[in-house]
Amino acid sequence: MKIIDCTTYYSEDLMLDIRFNILNQYVDKFIITESKFSHSGKKKPLNFNINNFPKFKDKIEYLVIEDEPDEIDTTNISSSTKRMNSLLRIEQSYNFMMNAVKDASDNDLICLSDNDEIPNFNSKHFKESQNDIYIFKQLFFYYKLNLFYDLMPWYGTKACKKKKLLSFSWLRNLKNKRYPFWRIDTFFSKSKQTNLKIVENGGWHFTNLKSAEEIYTKLSNFGHHNEFDNSGVTVKDIQMCIDNKIVNYNHQADKSEDNKYNANYKLQLVEDKILPNYLIEHKEKYKDWFDNS
């Protein structure tokens, strides 16, 4: 079984460097997809440069999305329409990856992550499993590699055998739950699966390892940019959160809540031992991304 790691890219070279180095010993092929448009629809330059990653060059396949989805609605500027357009762009970026895995073998494992979601292929819950579909339950970090958000796990990387892959958007939208075989509704649902393994000790989600200005740019262009646009959060506000180790986004808010940027949760400084071995062994290289206070 080969492992094919698939992710999208905007401008996150730090995370790709960490990703490639942690996963290289397990992954046979890295698929990187970049669009000429942000999730908010802004035209952007292509930022990925394979020459920045010479060690992994032979494993990387780089895909470029040239055009917007045909279904984009440019006549309506409401928040709901902005969100729907973002979802269409996200779905396009995922499904475009089918171009890179069509020749994979039936039992090859196709893994889909945001680039800051790093699966732990060394987890015994993964290595000892014979399932066809996996969701990796990951530790959640903010701003620094050792600042832990302990309110919830992050169900990040999702994976399945090629023979089970309906589409990448189907894979990304799988429910974070294994359903019993006798549940009748699973026969009629693509998102509810019985042959699914939730991988405990499933890796790490390192979000917003960026400057305040870079986080602002990211949030202005990512899938939920409509929520961020309406929040009124400024670069100064983001810098205050970084300085005080605070998460201002309410990850547990109801979907209908208008402003989710109303939290004030203090991050936990954790010991290095829960991090990937590569980061522990190369701590000096990433010293600016460890909190030492």
Secondary structure, DSSP 8 states (H G I E B T S, - for coil): --EEEEEEESS-HHHHHHHHHHHTTT-SEEEEEEESB-TT--B------GGG-GGGGGGEEEEEE-S--TT---S--SHHHHHHHHHHHHHHHHHTTHHHHTTS-TT-EEEEE-TTEEE-TT-HHHHT---SEEEEEEEEEESSTTEE-TT--EEEEEEEEGGG-S-HHHHHT--SSB--TT-GGGGG-SS-BSSEEEETT-EEEEE--S-HHHHHHHHHHSTTHHHHHHH---HHHHHHHHHTTEE-S-TTS-TT-S------EE-EE--GGGS-HHHHHTTTTTGGGS---
